[in-house]
């Protein structure tokens, strides 16, 4: 449901298409299919001062690291921090022209 809402919110999906959004709680990384890029994100938040960080790693099917991003953010919750991480990953994908992507996050609440 969330993925279809996200894809509908993008006016021209011809630029980038999110194939799946997956939840990951295992430390094992698996490559995406050939021609697809995997965006792994993580977010953290300190609820008292609303400070936090996001991390984004984008890899291709050969496991080659194509982009890495770490950013300080302001977020009211860990869920918001994870969502900002996914947004940042998608923005990087758009900037670099990656068309088919798989997004991976460890946030069960955000993905479901």
LONUPA-457782 format. One record per atom (N, C-alpha, C, O, CB): residue number from 0; atom name; z, x, y. Coordinates in Angstrom, 3 decimals, m for minus. Glycine has a CB too. Example, Ala and Ser with C-alpha at 12.3 -4.5 7.8 and 13.67 -1.06 7.14 Angstrom:
// residues 2
NODE  resi  name        zz        xx        yy
NODE     0     N     7.800    13.190    m5.690
NODE     0    CA     7.800    12.300    m4.500
NODE     0     C     7.800    13.200    m3.300
NODE     0     O     8.465    14.236    m3.319
NODE     0    CB     9.046    11.308    m4.473
NODE     1     N     7.080    12.850    m2.250
NODE     1    CA     7.140    13.670    m1.060
NODE     1     C     7.870    12.900     0.030
NODE     1     O     8.039    13.409     1.138
NODE     1    CB     5.725    14.084    m0.598
END
This chain:
// residues 112
NODE  resi  name        zz        xx        yy
NODE     0     N     0.000     0.813    m1.188
NODE     0    CA     0.000     0.000     0.000
NODE     0     C     0.000     0.859     1.255
NODE     0     O    m0.785     0.600     2.167
NODE     0    CB     1.189    m0.926    m0.003
NODE     1     N     0.861     1.879     1.329
NODE     1    CA     0.940     2.722     2.517
NODE     1     C    m0.350     3.501     2.730
NODE     1     O    m0.778     3.666     3.872
NODE     1    CB     2.117     3.682     2.407
NODE     2     N    m0.980     3.984     1.663
NODE     2    CA    m2.219     4.746     1.778
NODE     2     C    m3.333     3.881     2.332
NODE     2     O    m4.083     4.331     3.198
NODE     2    CB    m2.624     5.321     0.426
NODE     3     N    m3.462     2.655     1.857
NODE     3    CA    m4.523     1.785     2.371
NODE     3     C    m4.273     1.450     3.841
NODE     3     O    m5.222     1.360     4.620
NODE     3    CB    m4.616     0.489     1.534
NODE     4     N    m3.019     1.265     4.226
NODE     4    CA    m2.698     1.013     5.636
NODE     4     C    m3.065     2.212     6.495
NODE     4     O    m3.592     2.058     7.597
NODE     4    CB    m1.207     0.683     5.802
NODE     5     N    m2.782     3.418     5.983
NODE     5    CA    m3.102     4.632     6.725
NODE     5     C    m4.612     4.776     6.889
NODE     5     O    m5.097     5.054     7.986
NODE     5    CB    m2.522     5.867     6.016
NODE     6     N    m5.351     4.587     5.805
NODE     6    CA    m6.808     4.714     5.872
NODE     6     C    m7.428     3.658     6.779
NODE     6     O    m8.419     3.944     7.451
NODE     6    CB    m7.409     4.613     4.477
NODE     7     N    m6.872     2.432     6.820
NODE     7    CA    m7.384     1.390     7.717
NODE     7     C    m7.119     1.738     9.174
NODE     7     O    m7.886     1.342    10.052
NODE     7    CB    m6.752     0.037     7.381
NODE     8     N    m6.045     2.473     9.443
NODE     8    CA    m5.691     2.828    10.814
NODE     8     C    m6.605     3.896    11.387
NODE     8     O    m6.659     4.071    12.604
NODE     8    CB    m4.261     3.301    10.872
NODE     9     N    m7.319     4.606    10.542
NODE     9    CA    m8.249     5.630    11.009
NODE     9     C    m9.590     4.951    11.263
NODE     9     O   m10.207     4.451    10.322
NODE     9    CB    m8.388     6.806     9.969
NODE    10     N   m10.060     4.921    12.522
NODE    10    CA   m11.279     4.187    12.836
NODE    10     C   m12.507     4.680    12.075
NODE    10     O   m13.290     3.866    11.585
NODE    10    CB   m11.543     4.270    14.302
NODE    11     N   m12.689     5.985    11.967
NODE    11    CA   m13.870     6.516    11.290
NODE    11     C   m13.423     7.387    10.137
NODE    11     O   m13.182     8.580    10.318
NODE    11    CB   m14.771     7.317    12.266
NODE    12     N   m13.307     6.806     8.947
NODE    12    CA   m12.818     7.555     7.795
NODE    12     C   m13.868     8.509     7.253
NODE    12     O   m13.593     9.237     6.300
NODE    12    CB   m12.377     6.606     6.704
NODE    13     N   m15.072     8.528     7.836
NODE    13    CA   m16.091     9.454     7.380
NODE    13     C   m15.699    10.901     7.636
NODE    13     O   m16.235    11.808     6.999
NODE    13    CB   m17.403     9.150     8.053
NODE    14     N   m14.782    11.128     8.550
NODE    14    CA   m14.347    12.477     8.886
NODE    14     C   m13.418    13.029     7.809
NODE    14     O   m13.577    14.169     7.374
NODE    14    CB   m13.647    12.491    10.248
NODE    15     N   m12.458    12.227     7.383
NODE    15    CA   m11.491    12.667     6.387
NODE    15     C   m11.097    11.467     5.542
NODE    15     O   m10.892    10.369     6.060
NODE    15    CB   m10.242    13.318     7.054
NODE    16     N   m10.994    11.684     4.258
NODE    16    CA   m10.592    10.614     3.355
NODE    16     C    m9.407    11.111     2.541
NODE    16     O    m9.506    12.122     1.846
NODE    16    CB   m11.772    10.172     2.426
NODE    17     N    m8.289    10.402     2.626
NODE    17    CA    m7.125    10.747     1.815
NODE    17     C    m7.298    10.072     0.471
NODE    17     O    m7.296     8.844     0.382
NODE    17    CB    m5.782    10.314     2.504
NODE    18     N    m7.448    10.870    m0.576
NODE    18    CA    m7.682    10.332    m1.910
NODE    18     C    m6.411     9.793    m2.533
NODE    18     O    m6.411     8.690    m3.080
NODE    18    CB    m8.278    11.390    m2.802
NODE    19     N    m5.337    10.547    m2.460
NODE    19    CA    m4.055    10.089    m2.993
NODE    19     C    m2.924    10.662    m2.160
NODE    19     O    m3.067    11.693    m1.503
NODE    19    CB    m3.893    10.491    m4.477
NODE    20     N    m1.815     9.979    m2.204
NODE    20    CA    m0.562    10.490    m1.650
NODE    20     C     0.405    10.464    m2.813
NODE    20     O     0.690     9.406    m3.373
NODE    20    CB    m0.035     9.633    m0.400
NODE    21     N     0.908    11.630    m3.174
NODE    21    CA     1.740    11.746    m4.362
NODE    21     C     3.133    12.224    m3.998
NODE    21     O     3.330    12.925    m3.006
NODE    21    CB     1.104    12.694    m5.372
NODE    22     N     4.091    11.832    m4.816
NODE    22    CA     5.436    12.342    m4.666
NODE    22     C     5.652    13.446    m5.680
NODE    22     O     5.220    13.339    m6.828
NODE    22    CB     6.481    11.221    m4.834
NODE    23     N     6.318    14.501    m5.259
NODE    23    CA     6.575    15.616    m6.159
NODE    23     C     8.028    16.019    m6.079
NODE    23     O     8.543    16.316    m5.002
NODE    23    CB     5.672    16.806    m5.829
NODE    24     N     8.690    16.027    m7.226
NODE    24    CA    10.067    16.513    m7.259
NODE    24     C    10.185    17.726    m8.180
NODE    24     O    11.281    18.248    m8.389
NODE    24    CB    11.023    15.395    m7.721
NODE    25     N     9.067    18.169    m8.724
NODE    25    CA     9.075    19.338    m9.587
NODE    25     C     8.607    20.559    m8.800
NODE    25     O     7.786    20.431    m7.892
NODE    25    CB     8.184    19.110   m10.827
NODE    26     N     9.115    21.728    m9.137
NODE    26    CA     8.716    22.938    m8.409
NODE    26     C     7.327    23.449    m8.797
NODE    26     O     6.824    24.383    m8.173
NODE    26    CB     9.731    24.029    m8.647
NODE    27     N     6.701    22.856    m9.812
NODE    27    CA     5.384    23.325   m10.261
NODE    27     C     4.291    22.797    m9.326
NODE    27     O     4.301    21.625    m8.948
NODE    27    CB     5.109    22.875   m11.726
NODE    28     N     3.370    23.656    m8.966
NODE    28    CA     2.236    23.266    m8.137
NODE    28     C     0.997    23.198    m9.006
NODE    28     O     0.760    24.084    m9.828
NODE    28    CB     2.031    24.254    m6.960
NODE    29     N     0.221    22.169    m8.832
NODE    29    CA    m1.032    22.070    m9.572
NODE    29     C    m2.179    21.942    m8.573
NODE    29     O    m2.038    21.265    m7.555
NODE    29    CB    m1.010    20.858   m10.559
NODE    30     N    m3.303    22.581    m8.852
NODE    30    CA    m4.419    22.555    m7.906
NODE    30     C    m5.097    21.185    m7.861
NODE    30     O    m5.054    20.428    m8.831
NODE    30    CB    m5.441    23.625    m8.276
NODE    31     N    m5.717    20.879    m6.733
NODE    31    CA    m6.484    19.638    m6.635
NODE    31     C    m7.813    19.791    m7.363
NODE    31     O    m8.187    20.905    m7.731
NODE    31    CB    m6.719    19.251    m5.156
NODE    32     N    m8.529    18.697    m7.576
NODE    32    CA    m9.862    18.798    m8.191
NODE    32     C   m10.822    19.604    m7.313
NODE    32     O   m10.569    19.794    m6.123
NODE    32    CB   m10.441    17.394    m8.447
NODE    33     N   m11.897    20.064    m7.888
NODE    33    CA   m12.917    20.818    m7.177
NODE    33     C   m13.432    20.017    m5.980
NODE    33     O   m13.764    18.839    m6.116
NODE    33    CB   m14.077    21.182    m8.122
NODE    34     N   m13.498    20.648    m4.820
NODE    34    CA   m13.994    20.001    m3.607
NODE    34     C   m12.947    19.201    m2.850
NODE    34     O   m13.249    18.593    m1.824
NODE    34    CB   m15.122    19.107    m3.953
NODE    35     N   m11.714    19.199    m3.353
NODE    35    CA   m10.622    18.454    m2.721
NODE    35     C    m9.585    19.461    m2.228
NODE    35     O    m9.395    20.512    m2.841
NODE    35    CB    m9.977    17.419    m3.720
NODE    36     N    m8.926    19.143    m1.135
NODE    36    CA    m7.903    20.010    m0.562
NODE    36     C    m6.543    19.341    m0.722
NODE    36     O    m6.404    18.135    m0.521
NODE    36    CB    m8.199    20.316     0.935
NODE    37     N    m5.534    20.148    m1.090
NODE    37    CA    m4.187    19.614    m1.282
NODE    37     C    m3.309    20.017    m0.107
NODE    37     O    m3.234    21.187     0.266
NODE    37    CB    m3.576    20.114    m2.615
NODE    38     N    m2.647    19.018     0.464
NODE    38    CA    m1.732    19.212     1.586
NODE    38     C    m0.314    18.992     1.073
NODE    38     O     0.060    17.863     0.753
NODE    38    CB    m2.064    18.242     2.779
NODE    39     N     0.472    20.051     0.991
NODE    39    CA     1.877    19.944     0.614
NODE    39     C     2.707    19.964     1.889
NODE    39     O     2.535    20.838     2.738
NODE    39    CB     2.301    21.100    m0.358
NODE    40     N     3.611    18.995     2.017
NODE    40    CA     4.435    18.912     3.224
NODE    40     C     5.904    18.801     2.855
NODE    40     O     6.261    18.335     1.773
NODE    40    CB     4.013    17.714     4.092
NODE    41     N     6.741    19.238     3.778
NODE    41    CA     8.174    19.046     3.650
NODE    41     C     8.754    18.942     5.047
NODE    41     O     8.258    19.563     5.986
NODE    41    CB     8.840    20.203     2.844
NODE    42     N     9.791    18.165     5.172
NODE    42    CA    10.437    17.994     6.467
NODE    42     C    11.942    18.024     6.304
NODE    42     O    12.483    17.646     5.265
NODE    42    CB     9.997    16.683     7.130
NODE    43     N    12.603    18.480     7.351
NODE    43    CA    14.066    18.479     7.348
NODE    43     C    14.544    17.999     8.714
NODE    43     O    13.836    18.101     9.716
NODE    43    CB    14.641    19.902     7.017
NODE    44     N    15.757    17.477     8.722
NODE    44    CA    16.290    16.917     9.961
NODE    44     C    17.801    17.032     9.964
NODE    44     O    18.458    16.794     8.950
NODE    44    CB    15.859    15.446    10.133
NODE    45     N    18.345    17.398    11.114
NODE    45    CA    19.790    17.378    11.317
NODE    45     C    20.068    16.131    12.146
NODE    45     O    19.748    16.081    13.334
NODE    45    CB    20.324    18.706    12.031
NODE    46     N    20.663    15.129    11.516
NODE    46    CA    20.788    13.809    12.129
NODE    46     C    21.593    13.832    13.421
NODE    46     O    21.301    13.053    14.329
NODE    46    CB    21.424    12.853    11.158
NODE    47     N    22.593    14.696    13.535
NODE    47    CA    23.453    14.706    14.717
NODE    47     C    22.684    15.106    15.974
NODE    47     O    22.750    14.407    16.984
NODE    47    CB    24.627    15.654    14.504
NODE    48     N    21.954    16.222    15.924
NODE    48    CA    21.232    16.656    17.127
NODE    48     C    19.742    16.312    17.097
NODE    48     O    19.002    16.642    18.023
NODE    48    CB    21.395    18.145    17.306
NODE    49     N    19.313    15.645    16.023
NODE    49    CA    17.929    15.185    15.839
NODE    49     C    16.904    16.321    15.873
NODE    49     O    15.735    16.115    16.202
NODE    49    CB    17.585    14.172    16.908
NODE    50     N    17.359    17.495    15.533
NODE    50    CA    16.449    18.630    15.430
NODE    50     C    16.013    18.787    13.982
NODE    50     O    16.712    18.351    13.067
NODE    50    CB    17.116    19.932    15.949
NODE    51     N    14.875    19.399    13.778
NODE    51    CA    14.414    19.606    12.421
NODE    51     C    13.173    20.467    12.377
NODE    51     O    12.734    21.002    13.395
NODE    51    CB    14.147    18.287    11.756
NODE    52     N    12.614    20.597    11.195
NODE    52    CA    11.409    21.401    10.989
NODE    52     C    10.498    20.714     9.992
NODE    52     O    10.949    19.959     9.130
NODE    52    CB    11.766    22.819    10.502
NODE    53     N     9.215    20.985    10.121
NODE    53    CA     8.250    20.571     9.115
NODE    53     C     7.515    21.805     8.638
NODE    53     O     7.361    22.789     9.362
NODE    53    CB     7.260    19.506     9.671
NODE    54     N     7.068    21.722     7.401
NODE    54    CA     6.251    22.780     6.834
NODE    54     C     5.044    22.162     6.155
NODE    54     O     5.154    21.141     5.476
NODE    54    CB     7.063    23.641     5.841
NODE    55     N     3.892    22.788     6.343
NODE    55    CA     2.649    22.286     5.762
NODE    55     C     1.909    23.465     5.133
NODE    55     O     1.788    24.526     5.745
NODE    55    CB     1.759    21.568     6.842
NODE    56     N     1.418    23.273     3.913
NODE    56    CA     0.575    24.265     3.249
NODE    56     C    m0.654    23.535     2.717
NODE    56     O    m0.530    22.510     2.046
NODE    56    CB     1.351    25.008     2.091
NODE    57     N    m1.836    24.061     3.017
NODE    57    CA    m3.085    23.462     2.530
NODE    57     C    m3.782    24.474     1.637
NODE    57     O    m3.992    25.625     2.021
NODE    57    CB    m4.017    23.026     3.716
NODE    58     N    m4.143    24.020     0.419
NODE    58    CA    m4.819    24.888    m0.549
NODE    58     C    m6.040    24.171    m1.118
NODE    58     O    m6.148    22.945    m1.075
NODE    58    CB    m3.851    25.304    m1.691
NODE    59     N    m6.952    24.977    m1.649
NODE    59    CA    m8.133    24.413    m2.302
NODE    59     C    m7.960    24.448    m3.822
NODE    59     O    m6.893    24.802    m4.324
NODE    59    CB    m9.410    25.186    m1.885
NODE    60     N    m9.009    24.081    m4.542
NODE    60    CA    m8.924    23.984    m6.006
NODE    60     C    m8.790    25.339    m6.695
NODE    60     O    m8.448    25.397    m7.876
NODE    60    CB   m10.142    23.276    m6.540
NODE    61     N    m9.055    26.432    m5.973
NODE    61    CA    m8.880    27.763    m6.549
NODE    61     C    m7.494    28.332    m6.233
NODE    61     O    m7.223    29.502    m6.503
NODE    61    CB    m9.966    28.708    m6.030
NODE    62     N    m6.621    27.498    m5.660
NODE    62    CA    m5.254    27.869    m5.259
NODE    62     C    m5.219    28.749    m4.015
NODE    62     O    m4.161    29.264    m3.654
NODE    62    CB    m4.559    28.588    m6.397
NODE    63     N    m6.353    28.925    m3.361
NODE    63    CA    m6.416    29.742    m2.145
NODE    63     C    m5.723    29.005    m1.006
NODE    63     O    m6.006    27.835    m0.749
NODE    63    CB    m7.891    30.071    m1.768
NODE    64     N    m4.823    29.691    m0.331
NODE    64    CA    m4.105    29.117     0.800
NODE    64     C    m5.026    29.142     2.020
NODE    64     O    m5.472    30.210     2.438
NODE    64    CB    m2.775    29.894     1.081
NODE    65     N    m5.310    27.978     2.588
NODE    65    CA    m6.236    27.862     3.707
NODE    65     C    m5.528    27.709     5.043
NODE    65     O    m6.055    28.131     6.072
NODE    65    CB    m7.154    26.698     3.490
NODE    66     N    m4.353    27.116     5.044
NODE    66    CA    m3.608    26.923     6.291
NODE    66     C    m2.131    26.776     5.984
NODE    66     O    m1.741    26.218     4.959
NODE    66    CB    m4.125    25.685     7.063
NODE    67     N    m1.323    27.289     6.892
NODE    67    CA     0.134    27.173     6.794
NODE    67     C     0.645    26.844     8.185
NODE    67     O     0.178    27.404     9.176
NODE    67    CB     0.798    28.495     6.231
NODE    68     N     1.598    25.941     8.252
NODE    68    CA     2.159    25.553     9.539
NODE    68     C     3.653    25.310     9.383
NODE    68     O     4.091    24.677     8.422
NODE    68    CB     1.453    24.294    10.097
NODE    69     N     4.416    25.806    10.315
NODE    69    CA     5.845    25.507    10.405
NODE    69     C     6.105    25.150    11.850
NODE    69     O     5.725    25.890    12.758
NODE    69    CB     6.751    26.720     9.926
NODE    70     N     6.752    24.017    12.067
NODE    70    CA     6.970    23.534    13.421
NODE    70     C     8.378    22.990    13.592
NODE    70     O     8.930    22.351    12.696
NODE    70    CB     5.951    22.465    13.771
NODE    71     N     8.939    23.252    14.748
NODE    71    CA    10.212    22.633    15.096
NODE    71     C     9.903    21.250    15.645
NODE    71     O     8.969    21.084    16.429
NODE    71    CB    11.019    23.500    16.133
NODE    72     N    10.688    20.253    15.235
NODE    72    CA    10.436    18.875    15.648
NODE    72     C    11.725    18.203    16.099
NODE    72     O    12.821    18.734    15.919
NODE    72    CB     9.797    18.079    14.505
NODE    73     N    11.569    17.040    16.681
NODE    73    CA    12.689    16.139    16.963
NODE    73     C    12.458    14.908    16.107
NODE    73     O    11.411    14.269    16.210
NODE    73    CB    12.799    15.773    18.511
NODE    74     N    13.428    14.567    15.261
NODE    74    CA    13.289    13.422    14.371
NODE    74     C    14.641    12.758    14.180
NODE    74     O    15.668    13.431    14.096
NODE    74    CB    12.695    13.847    13.012
NODE    75     N    14.634    11.432    14.112
NODE    75    CA    15.872    10.678    13.949
NODE    75     C    16.335    10.616    12.493
NODE    75     O    17.476    10.248    12.216
NODE    75    CB    15.690     9.276    14.485
NODE    76     N    15.433    10.984    11.551
NODE    76    CA    15.793    10.918    10.133
NODE    76     C    14.916    11.880     9.334
NODE    76     O    13.900    12.373     9.823
NODE    76    CB    15.646     9.468     9.590
NODE    77     N    15.329    12.131     8.108
NODE    77    CA    14.520    12.966     7.217
NODE    77     C    13.196    12.266     6.924
NODE    77     O    12.158    12.919     6.815
NODE    77    CB    15.283    13.269     5.896
NODE    78     N    13.229    10.939     6.796
NODE    78    CA    12.009    10.171     6.561
NODE    78     C    11.006    10.381     7.697
NODE    78     O     9.812    10.552     7.450
NODE    78    CB    12.338     8.675     6.410
NODE    79     N    11.484    10.368     8.927
NODE    79    CA    10.612    10.612    10.070
NODE    79     C    10.075    12.043    10.035
NODE    79     O     8.909    12.276    10.353
NODE    79    CB    11.365    10.352    11.390
NODE    80     N    10.913    12.992     9.652
NODE    80    CA    10.478    14.389     9.568
NODE    80     C     9.367    14.535     8.525
NODE    80     O     8.379    15.227     8.774
NODE    80    CB    11.672    15.314     9.216
NODE    81     N     9.514    13.901     7.375
NODE    81    CA     8.471    13.947     6.334
NODE    81     C     7.180    13.308     6.844
NODE    81     O     6.091    13.835     6.619
NODE    81    CB     8.951    13.226     5.044
NODE    82     N     7.305    12.171     7.529
NODE    82    CA     6.121    11.492     8.070
NODE    82     C     5.416    12.370     9.095
NODE    82     O     4.186    12.423     9.126
NODE    82    CB     6.512    10.146     8.708
NODE    83     N     6.180    13.053     9.928
NODE    83    CA     5.578    13.971    10.904
NODE    83     C     4.885    15.135    10.198
NODE    83     O     3.860    15.629    10.667
NODE    83    CB     6.650    14.505    11.878
NODE    84     N     5.445    15.572     9.071
NODE    84    CA     4.801    16.623     8.278
NODE    84     C     3.459    16.172     7.736
NODE    84     O     2.484    16.922     7.781
NODE    84    CB     5.701    17.046     7.130
NODE    85     N     3.402    14.944     7.220
NODE    85    CA     2.141    14.405     6.713
NODE    85     C     1.131    14.270     7.844
NODE    85     O    m0.039    14.617     7.683
NODE    85    CB     2.367    13.043     6.032
NODE    86     N     1.580    13.769     8.980
NODE    86    CA     0.688    13.642    10.138
NODE    86     C     0.135    14.999    10.556
NODE    86     O    m1.062    15.135    10.808
NODE    86    CB     1.427    12.992    11.316
NODE    87     N     0.999    15.995    10.628
NODE    87    CA     0.556    17.346    11.017
NODE    87     C    m0.461    17.891    10.020
NODE    87     O    m1.463    18.489    10.411
NODE    87    CB     1.762    18.307    11.120
NODE    88     N    m0.199    17.682     8.727
NODE    88    CA    m1.148    18.123     7.706
NODE    88     C    m2.509    17.464     7.877
NODE    88     O    m3.543    18.122     7.762
NODE    88    CB    m0.603    17.825     6.318
NODE    89     N    m2.504    16.168     8.152
NODE    89    CA    m3.772    15.449     8.364
NODE    89     C    m4.490    15.941     9.615
NODE    89     O    m5.716    16.048     9.625
NODE    89    CB    m3.519    13.940     8.472
NODE    90     N    m3.739    16.239    10.663
NODE    90    CA    m4.357    16.760    11.890
NODE    90     C    m5.000    18.129    11.655
NODE    90     O    m6.074    18.416    12.182
NODE    90    CB    m3.311    16.861    13.011
NODE    91     N    m4.335    18.968    10.862
NODE    91    CA    m4.916    20.271    10.516
NODE    91     C    m6.194    20.066     9.713
NODE    91     O    m7.200    20.732     9.955
NODE    91    CB    m3.903    21.136     9.714
NODE    92     N    m6.148    19.139     8.753
NODE    92    CA    m7.339    18.838     7.951
NODE    92     C    m8.504    18.420     8.840
NODE    92     O    m9.629    18.889     8.664
NODE    92    CB    m7.034    17.730     6.929
NODE    93     N    m8.233    17.548     9.782
NODE    93    CA    m9.292    17.087    10.686
NODE    93     C    m9.854    18.235    11.520
NODE    93     O   m11.066    18.359    11.694
NODE    93    CB    m8.761    15.986    11.607
NODE    94     N    m8.942    19.080    12.037
NODE    94    CA    m9.363    20.223    12.859
NODE    94     C   m10.288    21.155    12.097
NODE    94     O   m11.269    21.653    12.649
NODE    94    CB    m8.147    20.998    13.351
NODE    95     N    m9.979    21.391    10.834
NODE    95    CA   m10.753    22.335    10.030
NODE    95     C   m11.925    21.673     9.305
NODE    95     O   m12.734    22.357     8.679
NODE    95    CB    m9.850    23.007     9.022
NODE    96     N   m12.017    20.349     9.387
NODE    96    CA   m13.144    19.648     8.789
NODE    96     C   m13.023    19.418     7.292
NODE    96     O   m14.032    19.198     6.622
NODE    96    CB   m14.380    20.398     9.058
NODE    97     N   m11.801    19.464     6.750
NODE    97    CA   m11.611    19.175     5.336
NODE    97     C   m11.778    17.678     5.139
NODE    97     O   m11.120    16.890     5.817
NODE    97    CB   m10.213    19.661     4.832
NODE    98     N   m12.647    17.274     4.222
NODE    98    CA   m12.981    15.857     4.103
NODE    98     C   m12.160    15.103     3.075
NODE    98     O   m11.617    14.045     3.390
NODE    98    CB   m14.411    15.716     3.766
NODE    99     N   m12.052    15.613     1.859
NODE    99    CA   m11.301    14.920     0.806
NODE    99     C    m9.981    15.640     0.572
NODE    99     O    m9.961    16.817     0.213
NODE    99    CB   m12.124    14.844    m0.515
NODE   100     N    m8.880    14.925     0.778
NODE   100    CA    m7.569    15.559     0.679
NODE   100     C    m6.633    14.749    m0.215
NODE   100     O    m6.770    13.534    m0.362
NODE   100    CB    m6.954    15.729     2.070
NODE   101     N    m5.689    15.460    m0.798
NODE   101    CA    m4.575    14.878    m1.545
NODE   101     C    m3.321    15.338    m0.819
NODE   101     O    m3.155    16.530    m0.564
NODE   101    CB    m4.574    15.315    m3.085
NODE   102     N    m2.444    14.409    m0.488
NODE   102    CA    m1.205    14.729     0.220
NODE   102     C    m0.056    14.666    m0.770
NODE   102     O     0.051    13.720    m1.550
NODE   102    CB    m0.964    13.757     1.416
NODE   103     N     0.804    15.680    m0.736
NODE   103    CA     1.945    15.755    m1.660
NODE   103     C     3.228    15.907    m0.838
NODE   103     O     3.327    16.788     0.017
NODE   103    CB     1.781    16.953    m2.675
NODE   104     N     4.202    15.044    m1.106
NODE   104    CA     5.495    15.074    m0.416
NODE   104     C     6.596    14.788    m1.424
NODE   104     O     6.345    14.183    m2.466
NODE   104    CB     5.537    14.043     0.758
NODE   105     N     7.806    15.216    m1.121
NODE   105    CA     8.924    14.930    m2.016
NODE   105     C     9.747    13.724    m1.546
NODE   105     O    10.843    13.484    m2.053
NODE   105    CB     9.821    16.155    m2.130
NODE   106     N     9.226    12.980    m0.590
NODE   106    CA     9.941    11.817    m0.059
NODE   106     C     9.562    10.550    m0.813
NODE   106     O     8.494     9.981    m0.588
NODE   106    CB     9.648    11.644     1.436
NODE   107     N    10.425    10.118    m1.693
NODE   107    CA    10.170     8.904    m2.482
NODE   107     C    10.048     7.681    m1.564
NODE   107     O     9.191     6.829    m1.799
NODE   107    CB    11.302     8.682    m3.521
NODE   108     N    10.876     7.578    m0.534
NODE   108    CA    10.843     6.428     0.374
NODE   108     C     9.552     6.366     1.177
NODE   108     O     9.047     5.276     1.443
NODE   108    CB    12.028     6.477     1.319
NODE   109     N     9.027     7.479     1.556
NODE   109    CA     7.807     7.511     2.362
NODE   109     C     6.579     7.214     1.524
NODE   109     O     5.678     6.513     1.985
NODE   109    CB     7.654     8.863     3.040
NODE   110     N     6.520     7.724     0.317
NODE   110    CA     5.340     7.597    m0.528
NODE   110     C     5.244     6.211    m1.160
NODE   110     O     4.143     5.685    m1.321
NODE   110    CB     5.357     8.661    m1.612
NODE   111     N     6.377     5.613    m1.519
NODE   111    CA     6.322     4.323    m2.221
NODE   111     C     5.993     3.164    m1.302
NODE   111     O     5.914     2.021    m1.754
NODE   111    CB     7.634     4.052    m2.905
END
